[in-house]
Amino acid sequence: MYKVIVHKRVFDSLDKIPIVYLSSIKSSINNLENNPRPFGYIKLSGFQNLYRIRVGVYRIIYAIEDDILTVEVIKVDHRSSVYK
């Protein structure tokens, strides 16, 4: 089982997300604990260990450290601005 670490700026961005998507996003983040590579995950090109999962029009960007069993959630944002 992986330990999920969520950055402070992720909590700030969660406050701005509509309630319709919020429960799905929180659920997806919690599920990373048991399965850091869920169906539909994609490795981001140009980065060593960054991945993303889709939740509606929102994206969750995270890093996986298999050596120490850690998932670090770096950013959650709308698909139009998450990669900037």
QUICORSUL-V529869 format. One record per residue. N is the residue number from 1. SS is DSSP state (H for helix, E for strand, L for the rest). NEAR is the number of other ideal C-beta (glycine too) atoms within 8 Angstrom. D_CENTER is the distance of its C-alpha to the mean C-alpha in Angstrom with 2 decimals. Layout:
n->(N:N)
ss->(SS:SS)
near->(NEAR:NEAR)
d_center->(D_CENTER:D_CENTER)
This chain:
n->(1:2:3:4:5:6:7:8:9:10:11:12:13:14:15:16:17:18:19:20:21:22:23:24:25:26:27:28:29:30:31:32:33:34:35:36:37:38:39:40:41:42:43:44:45:46:47:48:49:50:51:52:53:54:55:56:57:58:59:60:61:62:63:64:65:66:67:68:69:70:71:72:73:74:75:76:77:78:79:80:81:82:83:84)
ss->(L:L:E:E:E:E:L:H:H:H:H:H:H:H:L:L:L:L:H:H:H:H:H:H:H:H:H:H:H:H:H:L:L:L:L:L:L:L:L:L:L:E:E:L:L:L:L:L:L:E:E:E:E:E:E:L:L:E:E:E:E:E:E:E:E:L:L:L:L:E:E:E:E:E:E:E:E:E:L:L:L:L:L:L)
near->(5:11:8:12:8:7:10:5:7:12:9:8:11:11:6:5:11:5:6:5:12:10:7:9:14:9:8:12:12:8:9:14:9:6:6:9:6:10:3:6:9:7:7:9:4:3:7:3:7:11:14:12:12:8:10:7:5:14:14:13:12:14:9:11:10:5:4:5:8:10:14:10:15:9:12:14:9:8:9:4:7:13:4:3)
d_center->(16.61:13.74:13.27:9.91:10.23:8.73:10.38:13.05:12.24:9.05:11.75:14.01:12.01:11.50:15.30:15.78:13.99:16.67:17.22:17.20:13.44:12.62:13.45:11.53:8.20:9.34:10.56:7.60:5.97:9.62:10.20:8.20:11.25:13.62:12.12:9.52:10.75:11.01:13.29:12.31:9.77:11.14:11.85:12.17:15.88:17.43:15.04:15.79:12.66:9.64:7.79:6.09:6.29:8.49:9.36:12.77:13.06:9.61:6.74:2.99:4.13:4.65:8.27:10.36:13.78:15.93:18.99:18.01:15.60:12.68:8.89:7.96:4.91:6.72:6.39:6.14:9.38:11.91:12.29:15.48:14.34:10.81:12.49:15.33)
